[in-house]
Amino acid sequence: MKRIPWVTFVCIALITGQTFALEITSLTPVRGTPGTLVGISGGPFSPQTQPFLGEQYVAPRLTLKNYMEFTVPNLPPGNYTLSVQDNTMVAVQTYQFEVVAPTPQVTNINPSILDACSVEPLNHLQINGRNFLPGAVLLVNDRVVPSRVISSTSIEAQLPGFQEPGVYGVSVRNQEGATSLPHSLWVNSTPEIDSVEQGADFVNYYEVIIHGKNFLFNSTLVVKEPEDSALGQTYQQLSSVSPKSAASQVSISPQGDRLIYVDCQTLIYHRYRTSRAKDLRLQIFNTDGRKTDLYYVSLP
């Protein structure tokens, strides 16, 4: 029988030992936020193989012979040494993994449209998204505004009224500096008439109360009457005044009708009564050129 030299056994043993030594050959990616999926190549891995970030064990999501996956736990930002070990071996190779602060994201603002004029001193906003950390601040056009972090997905804010209409960018910035992309908040200054009702009666006129939004102290009311008006005109144009100056207001209407500004949601139209009801068309114009749709109402 042919003898096999003992050197051959030594070589096989060495080769076998090298083949089964626990090792890490690559790490992808090498940086990420908590929740990032990370892949480790190397091996041989088994169900007993345990990956560590720093001193914290991270449970693998997937374990194959030459590949392993785990999810980055909720760790403070910084550099961590990644190592793997099992019951008998520790991989000689280690990799550095950088945990970065999660970037906040704004997904929704409620309400998403505000009126330029409001009778309330503050506008209440609910900002929804993700990765809002304790101490996060709310920015409107890159300026910090009063807010409160409710949870990692919700922030509440109370904003003062906006003087200028348009689109504003709302973003969230965490203490580490990570800032979300801006989310659009619309500020609308277009006036609207919601309803019209008759108010108090006086000796020779009565009140027409106009409810709506975005009325200004210098808004103008245009009253369009039928062609067969007893006055022989098709419309009147009335400029609003404050209640204090209403007594001295000189109206351009031949009847002496006038318009009183109460607040940005209420105007009072003093109308002189006619002998019969008429189908009127009311329209409010603001000084910036914005106007309401025509509002149809039947009034005497």
C-alpha positions as CSV (number, residue, x, y, z in Angstrom):
1,M,0.0,0.0,0.0
2,K,1.3,3.4,-1.0
3,R,1.9,5.7,1.9
4,I,0.8,9.4,1.9
5,P,3.4,11.7,3.3
6,W,2.5,13.4,6.6
7,V,3.3,16.7,5.0
8,T,0.2,16.2,2.9
9,F,-2.0,16.0,6.0
10,V,-0.5,19.1,7.4
11,C,-1.2,21.0,4.1
12,I,-4.8,19.8,4.0
13,A,-5.3,20.8,7.7
14,L,-3.9,24.3,7.0
15,I,-6.0,24.7,3.9
16,T,-9.1,23.5,5.8
17,G,-8.4,25.9,8.7
18,Q,-8.0,28.8,6.3
19,T,-11.2,28.0,4.4
20,F,-13.4,27.9,7.5
21,A,-11.9,30.9,9.4
22,L,-14.6,33.5,10.1
23,E,-14.1,36.6,8.1
24,I,-15.7,39.8,6.8
25,T,-14.8,40.6,3.2
26,S,-17.1,43.6,2.5
27,L,-19.8,45.8,4.1
28,T,-22.5,47.5,2.1
29,P,-23.3,50.4,2.8
30,V,-20.7,51.8,5.2
31,R,-23.0,54.6,6.5
32,G,-26.7,55.0,7.1
33,T,-29.5,56.1,9.3
34,P,-31.2,53.9,11.9
35,G,-33.4,51.5,10.0
36,T,-31.0,51.1,7.1
37,L,-30.5,47.6,5.8
38,V,-26.8,46.6,5.8
39,G,-25.3,43.6,4.1
40,I,-22.1,41.7,5.3
41,S,-20.2,39.5,2.9
42,G,-17.7,36.9,4.1
43,G,-18.3,33.8,6.2
44,P,-18.8,31.1,6.9
45,F,-21.8,32.4,8.7
46,S,-24.2,30.2,10.7
47,P,-27.3,30.8,12.9
48,Q,-24.8,31.2,15.8
49,T,-23.0,34.1,14.1
50,Q,-23.6,37.4,15.9
51,P,-22.8,40.8,14.4
52,F,-22.0,43.8,16.7
53,L,-22.0,47.5,16.1
54,G,-19.6,48.8,18.8
55,E,-20.7,46.8,21.9
56,Q,-24.3,46.4,20.8
57,Y,-25.5,43.2,19.3
58,V,-27.7,43.5,16.2
59,A,-30.0,40.6,15.4
60,P,-29.5,39.5,11.8
61,R,-32.5,39.5,9.5
62,L,-31.0,37.0,7.1
63,T,-28.2,34.6,7.5
64,L,-26.6,32.6,4.6
65,K,-23.3,30.8,4.4
66,N,-21.5,33.8,2.9
67,Y,-23.9,36.7,3.4
68,M,-25.7,38.3,6.3
69,E,-28.1,41.2,6.7
70,F,-29.1,43.4,9.6
71,T,-31.0,46.6,10.3
72,V,-29.2,49.5,11.9
73,P,-30.6,50.0,15.4
74,N,-31.5,53.3,16.9
75,L,-28.0,54.5,17.8
76,P,-26.7,58.0,18.3
77,P,-24.8,59.4,15.3
78,G,-21.1,58.4,15.2
79,N,-18.6,55.8,14.0
80,Y,-19.0,52.2,15.2
81,T,-16.8,49.2,14.7
82,L,-18.6,46.3,13.0
83,S,-17.5,42.9,14.1
84,V,-18.8,39.3,13.9
85,Q,-18.3,36.3,16.1
86,D,-19.8,32.9,16.8
87,N,-19.4,30.3,19.5
88,T,-15.8,29.6,18.7
89,M,-14.4,32.3,16.6
90,V,-14.1,36.1,16.2
91,A,-13.5,37.5,12.8
92,V,-10.1,39.2,12.6
93,Q,-11.3,41.8,10.1
94,T,-13.5,44.7,11.3
95,Y,-15.2,47.5,9.4
96,Q,-16.2,51.0,10.4
97,F,-19.8,51.9,10.0
98,E,-21.1,55.5,10.4
99,V,-24.5,56.0,11.9
100,V,-25.9,59.3,10.6
101,A,-28.8,61.3,11.9
102,P,-32.0,60.5,10.1
103,T,-33.3,63.2,7.8
104,P,-36.8,64.4,8.8
105,Q,-39.5,64.3,6.1
106,V,-42.7,66.4,6.0
107,T,-45.5,64.5,4.2
108,N,-48.6,66.5,5.1
109,I,-49.7,69.9,6.6
110,N,-53.2,70.4,7.9
111,P,-54.6,72.8,6.9
112,S,-52.5,73.2,3.8
113,I,-54.1,76.5,2.8
114,L,-54.5,79.4,5.2
115,D,-56.4,82.7,4.7
116,A,-54.4,85.8,4.7
117,C,-56.9,87.4,7.0
118,S,-58.3,85.6,10.0
119,V,-60.3,86.8,13.1
120,E,-58.1,84.4,15.2
121,P,-54.7,85.8,16.2
122,L,-53.0,82.4,15.6
123,N,-53.2,79.8,12.9
124,H,-53.1,76.2,14.2
125,L,-51.1,73.8,12.1
126,Q,-50.5,70.0,12.3
127,I,-47.3,68.8,10.5
128,N,-47.1,65.1,9.8
129,G,-44.0,63.2,8.6
130,R,-41.3,61.0,10.0
131,N,-37.9,61.2,11.8
132,F,-38.9,64.2,14.0
133,L,-36.5,64.0,16.9
134,P,-36.8,65.6,20.4
135,G,-35.8,69.3,20.1
136,A,-36.6,69.6,16.4
137,V,-37.7,73.0,15.2
138,L,-40.2,74.1,12.6
139,L,-39.1,76.5,9.8
140,V,-41.3,78.7,7.6
141,N,-39.2,80.1,4.7
142,D,-36.1,79.2,6.7
143,R,-37.2,81.1,9.8
144,V,-37.9,79.3,13.1
145,V,-41.5,79.6,14.3
146,P,-43.0,78.4,17.6
147,S,-43.8,74.7,17.6
148,R,-44.0,71.6,19.7
149,V,-42.8,68.0,18.9
150,I,-45.7,65.6,19.7
151,S,-44.0,62.5,18.4
152,S,-41.5,61.3,15.8
153,T,-44.3,61.7,13.2
154,S,-46.1,64.8,14.4
155,I,-45.5,68.5,15.2
156,E,-48.0,71.2,16.2
157,A,-47.5,74.9,15.6
158,Q,-49.3,78.1,16.2
159,L,-48.4,80.7,13.6
160,P,-49.4,84.4,13.5
161,G,-51.3,85.7,10.5
162,F,-49.5,86.0,7.2
163,Q,-49.5,89.4,5.6
164,E,-48.5,88.4,2.2
165,P,-50.3,85.8,0.1
166,G,-48.4,83.1,-1.8
167,V,-46.6,79.8,-1.2
168,Y,-44.4,79.3,1.9
169,G,-41.9,76.5,2.5
170,V,-42.4,74.6,5.7
171,S,-39.5,72.3,6.8
172,V,-38.3,70.5,10.0
173,R,-34.8,70.7,11.3
174,N,-33.4,68.2,13.9
175,Q,-30.9,69.3,16.5
176,E,-28.1,67.6,14.6
177,G,-28.8,69.9,11.6
178,A,-30.5,67.4,9.3
179,T,-33.4,69.4,7.6
180,S,-36.3,68.1,5.6
181,L,-37.1,69.4,2.1
182,P,-39.7,72.2,2.3
183,H,-43.4,71.4,2.0
184,S,-45.7,73.9,0.5
185,L,-48.1,76.0,2.6
186,W,-50.5,78.2,0.6
187,V,-51.7,81.5,1.9
188,N,-54.8,82.7,0.1
189,S,-56.0,86.3,0.0
190,T,-58.8,85.9,-2.5
191,P,-62.1,87.2,-1.0
192,E,-65.1,84.9,-0.9
193,I,-68.8,85.5,-0.1
194,D,-70.2,82.5,1.8
195,S,-73.7,83.8,2.7
196,V,-75.8,86.9,2.8
197,E,-78.6,87.5,5.3
198,Q,-80.9,90.4,6.3
199,G,-80.1,92.0,9.6
200,A,-81.7,94.8,11.6
201,D,-84.4,97.2,10.2
202,F,-84.1,100.9,10.6
203,V,-86.4,103.8,9.6
204,N,-85.4,104.1,6.0
205,Y,-82.9,101.3,5.4
206,Y,-82.0,97.8,6.6
207,E,-78.8,95.8,7.1
208,V,-77.6,93.2,4.7
209,I,-74.9,91.1,6.5
210,I,-72.3,89.6,4.2
211,H,-70.3,86.6,5.6
212,G,-67.2,85.3,3.9
213,K,-63.4,85.6,4.2
214,N,-60.5,87.8,3.2
215,F,-62.4,91.1,3.3
216,L,-60.3,94.2,3.8
217,F,-61.0,97.5,5.5
218,N,-61.0,99.1,2.1
219,S,-62.8,96.5,0.1
220,T,-65.4,97.6,-2.4
221,L,-68.8,96.1,-2.9
222,V,-70.4,96.2,-6.3
223,V,-74.2,95.7,-6.3
224,K,-75.5,94.9,-9.8
225,E,-79.3,95.5,-10.2
226,P,-81.7,94.6,-13.0
227,E,-81.8,96.8,-16.1
228,D,-85.3,98.0,-15.2
229,S,-84.1,99.5,-11.8
230,A,-86.2,102.5,-10.7
231,L,-83.0,104.5,-10.5
232,G,-82.1,103.8,-14.1
233,Q,-78.7,102.2,-13.2
234,T,-77.3,98.8,-13.5
235,Y,-74.9,98.8,-10.5
236,Q,-73.7,100.6,-7.4
237,Q,-70.1,100.7,-6.1
238,L,-69.7,101.1,-2.4
239,S,-66.4,101.4,-0.5
240,S,-66.2,100.0,3.0
241,V,-65.6,102.0,6.1
242,S,-65.2,101.2,9.8
243,P,-68.2,101.3,12.1
244,K,-66.8,104.4,13.8
245,S,-66.6,106.4,10.6
246,A,-69.9,105.1,9.1
247,A,-71.9,108.0,10.4
248,S,-69.8,110.4,8.4
249,Q,-69.5,108.3,5.3
250,V,-70.6,109.9,2.1
251,S,-71.7,107.2,-0.3
252,I,-71.5,107.4,-4.1
253,S,-74.8,105.7,-4.3
254,P,-77.8,108.1,-5.1
255,Q,-79.8,106.2,-2.5
256,G,-77.2,106.7,0.3
257,D,-76.4,103.0,0.6
258,R,-73.1,102.3,2.3
259,L,-70.8,99.5,3.3
260,I,-69.3,99.0,6.8
261,Y,-66.3,96.8,7.5
262,V,-66.7,94.7,10.7
263,D,-63.8,92.3,10.3
264,C,-62.2,90.2,7.6
265,Q,-65.1,87.8,7.6
266,T,-68.1,90.2,7.9
267,L,-69.3,93.3,6.0
268,I,-72.6,95.1,6.6
269,Y,-74.3,96.7,3.6
270,H,-76.8,99.4,4.6
271,R,-79.4,99.2,1.8
272,Y,-82.3,101.5,1.3
273,R,-85.5,99.5,0.9
274,T,-87.3,99.4,-2.5
275,S,-90.9,98.6,-3.2
276,R,-90.3,95.1,-4.3
277,A,-87.6,92.4,-4.2
278,K,-84.9,92.4,-6.8
279,D,-82.5,89.8,-8.1
280,L,-79.2,91.3,-7.1
281,R,-75.6,90.3,-7.9
282,L,-73.0,91.1,-5.3
283,Q,-69.3,91.1,-5.8
284,I,-66.4,92.2,-3.4
285,F,-63.2,93.7,-4.9
286,N,-60.0,94.1,-2.9
287,T,-57.4,96.7,-3.6
288,D,-54.9,94.1,-4.9
289,G,-57.3,93.2,-7.7
290,R,-58.6,90.0,-6.3
291,K,-62.4,89.6,-6.2
292,T,-65.2,87.2,-5.2
293,D,-67.4,85.3,-7.6
294,L,-70.7,86.9,-8.3
295,Y,-73.2,86.1,-5.4
296,Y,-76.9,86.0,-6.4
297,V,-79.5,87.1,-3.8
298,S,-83.0,88.5,-3.9
299,L,-83.5,91.6,-1.8
300,P,-86.0,94.5,-1.6
